[in-house]
Amino acid sequence: MAKRKEILAIFLILLLGIGLRTYRLGFQSLWNDEVITYQVSSSQPWTIVTNPPNDVNIPPLYYLITHSVLRLGEQESLLRLVSMIFGSLSILVFYLVLRNWLGSNNGLIGATIMAISPF
């Protein structure tokens, strides 16, 4: 029974995190880093791999994934979709890591904090 409650709790936490990350996803105009992401991701995949931008914080795989998503359209929300998906998945990964290290209660607390974090 406790396992069911834990699964339900992490499911609700994930829904909260996804909801907060998708709310008004395309509301704000593009920021500087998003403009750079758009410029790089709009180029050909071979160019993305062989001539990456000077920003070492973002690996070429991110730009390649964003490139494939931008083929669906050029809305601001689509540009932010990749970050929203991986940001939402990071809640689950953070929960699993904390659960293995510190127990399920601490995993749920950490996942909740990460779900409501504005960053």
Residue frames relative to the residue before (quaternion, step in Angstrom):
aa qw qx qy qz dx dy dz
M 1.0000 0.0000 0.0000 0.0000 0.00 0.00 0.00
A 0.6464 0.5202 -0.3259 0.4532 3.58 0.97 -0.81
K 0.6152 0.5523 -0.3421 0.4467 3.58 1.09 -0.69
R 0.6350 0.5239 -0.3237 0.4664 3.59 1.04 -0.77
K 0.6498 0.5098 -0.3167 0.4665 3.57 0.97 -0.83
E 0.6428 0.5197 -0.3192 0.4635 3.57 1.01 -0.80
I 0.6566 0.4981 -0.3067 0.4761 3.60 0.96 -0.85
L 0.6481 0.5049 -0.3142 0.4757 3.58 0.98 -0.82
A 0.6499 0.5242 -0.3161 0.4505 3.58 0.95 -0.86
I 0.6931 0.4478 -0.3013 0.4779 3.63 0.80 -0.89
F 0.5982 0.5531 -0.3578 0.4563 3.60 1.11 -0.61
L 0.6776 0.4759 -0.2881 0.4811 3.59 0.93 -0.89
I 0.6235 0.5258 -0.3339 0.4725 3.58 1.05 -0.73
L 0.6481 0.5067 -0.3136 0.4742 3.59 0.98 -0.82
L 0.6368 0.5167 -0.3287 0.4685 3.59 0.98 -0.79
L 0.6316 0.5238 -0.3231 0.4716 3.57 1.01 -0.81
G 0.6832 0.4914 -0.2866 0.4578 3.58 0.85 -0.96
I 0.6595 0.4905 -0.3100 0.4779 3.58 0.95 -0.84
G 0.6453 0.5292 -0.3178 0.4501 3.57 0.97 -0.83
L 0.6838 0.4735 -0.2901 0.4734 3.57 0.91 -0.88
R 0.6785 0.4896 -0.2934 0.4624 3.60 1.08 -0.66
T 0.7144 0.4292 -0.2685 0.4831 3.61 1.11 -0.53
Y 0.5185 0.6429 -0.4202 0.3759 3.59 1.19 -0.38
R 0.8468 -0.0606 -0.0193 0.5280 3.54 -0.71 1.17
L 0.0939 0.8463 -0.5150 0.0985 3.56 0.98 0.89
G 0.7878 0.2795 -0.1552 0.5265 3.60 0.96 -0.77
F 0.3497 0.7882 -0.4562 0.2200 3.58 1.23 0.32
Q 0.7519 0.3693 -0.2181 0.5006 3.58 0.74 -1.01
S 0.5300 -0.5933 0.4846 0.3637 3.54 -1.22 0.43
L 0.6755 -0.5242 0.3386 0.3928 3.56 -1.25 0.35
W 0.3448 -0.7039 0.5849 0.2086 3.53 -1.14 0.73
N 0.7293 -0.4457 0.2846 0.4342 3.58 -1.27 0.27
D 0.6904 0.4740 -0.2963 0.4592 3.61 0.82 -0.91
E 0.6414 0.5139 -0.3292 0.4650 3.58 1.10 -0.60
V 0.6022 0.5338 -0.3526 0.4775 3.58 1.11 -0.60
I 0.6451 0.5002 -0.3132 0.4854 3.59 0.98 -0.83
T 0.6336 0.5227 -0.3287 0.4662 3.59 0.97 -0.83
Y 0.6522 0.5075 -0.3163 0.4658 3.58 0.96 -0.83
Q 0.6601 0.5131 -0.3124 0.4510 3.58 0.89 -0.91
V 0.6919 0.4653 -0.2821 0.4746 3.58 0.85 -0.95
S 0.7029 0.4812 -0.2736 0.4467 3.59 0.86 -0.95
S 0.6266 0.5465 -0.3365 0.4421 3.59 1.17 -0.43
S 0.5948 0.5629 -0.3771 0.4326 3.58 1.18 -0.31
Q 0.6859 -0.4803 0.3520 0.4183 3.56 -1.31 0.16
P 0.6175 -0.5772 0.3801 0.3756 3.64 -1.05 0.69
W 0.6392 0.5273 -0.3388 0.4456 3.60 0.96 -0.79
T 0.6466 0.5121 -0.3101 0.4727 3.57 1.04 -0.77
I 0.6172 0.5466 -0.3425 0.4506 3.58 1.04 -0.75
V 0.7089 0.4593 -0.2603 0.4677 3.58 0.93 -0.90
T 0.7656 0.4015 -0.2127 0.4554 3.58 0.81 -0.97
N 0.7915 0.1938 -0.1022 0.5706 3.60 1.13 -0.54
P 0.0153 0.8361 -0.5479 0.0214 3.61 0.56 1.12
P 0.5837 -0.5740 0.4286 0.3822 3.58 -1.19 0.45
N 0.6570 -0.5429 0.3658 0.3741 3.56 -1.26 0.31
D 0.5393 0.6207 -0.4058 0.3990 3.61 1.22 -0.21
V 0.2116 -0.8154 0.5297 0.0986 3.58 -0.30 1.23
N 0.5528 0.6291 -0.3905 0.3822 3.61 1.24 -0.15
I 0.7454 0.3215 -0.1945 0.5507 3.59 1.18 -0.45
P 0.2978 -0.7798 0.5229 0.1724 3.59 -0.51 1.16
P 0.6598 -0.5410 0.3471 0.3892 3.60 -1.17 0.50
L 0.5726 0.6014 -0.3946 0.3934 3.62 1.07 -0.57
Y 0.6060 0.5507 -0.3525 0.4530 3.61 1.04 -0.71
Y 0.6796 0.4800 -0.2874 0.4745 3.57 0.91 -0.92
L 0.6391 0.5222 -0.3316 0.4572 3.60 1.03 -0.72
I 0.6457 0.4979 -0.3177 0.4841 3.59 1.00 -0.79
T 0.6549 0.5004 -0.3071 0.4758 3.58 0.95 -0.88
H 0.5972 0.5648 -0.3509 0.4486 3.58 1.07 -0.73
S 0.6911 0.4684 -0.2878 0.4691 3.60 0.88 -0.89
V 0.6380 0.5074 -0.3315 0.4750 3.61 1.07 -0.65
L 0.6545 0.5260 -0.3186 0.4398 3.60 0.99 -0.77
R 0.5335 0.6105 -0.4146 0.4133 3.59 1.21 -0.20
L 0.5951 0.5674 -0.3530 0.4464 3.60 1.25 -0.35
G 0.7389 -0.2693 0.2071 0.5819 3.57 1.21 -0.53
E 0.4308 -0.7117 0.4948 0.2511 3.54 -1.27 0.09
Q 0.2798 0.7572 -0.5377 0.2434 3.59 0.98 0.80
E 0.6043 -0.5636 0.4238 0.3710 3.55 -1.20 0.56
S 0.6391 0.5359 -0.3380 0.4360 3.58 1.00 -0.76
L 0.6384 0.5098 -0.3378 0.4675 3.62 1.04 -0.63
L 0.6138 0.5430 -0.3450 0.4575 3.57 1.07 -0.68
R 0.7278 0.4172 -0.2272 0.4947 3.57 1.06 -0.75
L 0.4603 0.7250 -0.4228 0.2894 3.59 1.26 -0.24
V 0.6479 0.5258 -0.3298 0.4415 3.60 0.90 -0.87
S 0.6699 0.4846 -0.2966 0.4778 3.59 0.91 -0.89
M 0.6338 0.5290 -0.3330 0.4557 3.58 1.03 -0.74
I 0.6605 0.5042 -0.3137 0.4595 3.60 0.93 -0.85
F 0.7141 0.4348 -0.2715 0.4767 3.59 0.78 -0.97
G 0.6086 0.5381 -0.3543 0.4632 3.59 1.11 -0.56
S 0.6569 0.4942 -0.3025 0.4824 3.57 1.05 -0.74
L 0.6556 0.5014 -0.3095 0.4723 3.59 0.99 -0.78
S 0.6003 0.5746 -0.3651 0.4197 3.58 1.10 -0.59
I 0.5516 0.5888 -0.3962 0.4383 3.60 1.17 -0.46
L 0.6811 0.4823 -0.2786 0.4753 3.57 0.90 -0.96
V 0.6545 0.5036 -0.3165 0.4667 3.60 0.92 -0.85
F 0.6420 0.5209 -0.3181 0.4640 3.59 0.97 -0.85
Y 0.6303 0.5301 -0.3219 0.4670 3.57 1.02 -0.83
L 0.6834 0.4991 -0.2932 0.4448 3.58 0.83 -0.98
V 0.6478 0.5062 -0.3175 0.4725 3.59 0.98 -0.81
L 0.6903 0.4707 -0.2872 0.4685 3.59 0.83 -0.95
R 0.6258 0.5385 -0.3427 0.4482 3.59 1.00 -0.75
N 0.6810 0.4810 -0.2914 0.4690 3.59 0.94 -0.83
W 0.7232 0.4364 -0.2506 0.4730 3.60 1.01 -0.73
L 0.8516 0.1855 -0.0267 0.4896 3.54 0.78 -1.08
G 0.6406 -0.5252 0.3337 0.4500 3.60 1.22 0.01
S 0.6624 -0.5617 0.3376 0.3631 3.53 -1.25 0.50
N 0.6197 0.5401 -0.3637 0.4382 3.64 0.99 -0.67
N 0.6805 0.4656 -0.2911 0.4852 3.57 0.90 -0.88
G 0.6014 0.5551 -0.3498 0.4558 3.59 1.12 -0.61
L 0.6734 0.4841 -0.2900 0.4776 3.56 0.96 -0.87
I 0.6381 0.5139 -0.3301 0.4688 3.59 1.00 -0.76
G 0.6705 0.4967 -0.2957 0.4651 3.58 0.90 -0.90
A 0.6511 0.5075 -0.3152 0.4682 3.59 0.98 -0.82
T 0.6338 0.5250 -0.3299 0.4624 3.59 1.03 -0.75
I 0.6499 0.5056 -0.3128 0.4735 3.57 0.93 -0.87
M 0.6721 0.4833 -0.2994 0.4744 3.57 0.95 -0.84
A 0.6343 0.5484 -0.3350 0.4298 3.60 1.01 -0.73
I 0.7608 0.3605 -0.2060 0.4987 3.60 0.98 -0.78
S 0.4477 0.6971 -0.4506 0.3327 3.58 1.26 -0.04
P 0.4061 -0.7296 0.4896 0.2511 3.61 -0.80 0.91
F 0.6518 0.5021 -0.3250 0.4663 3.60 1.18 -0.22
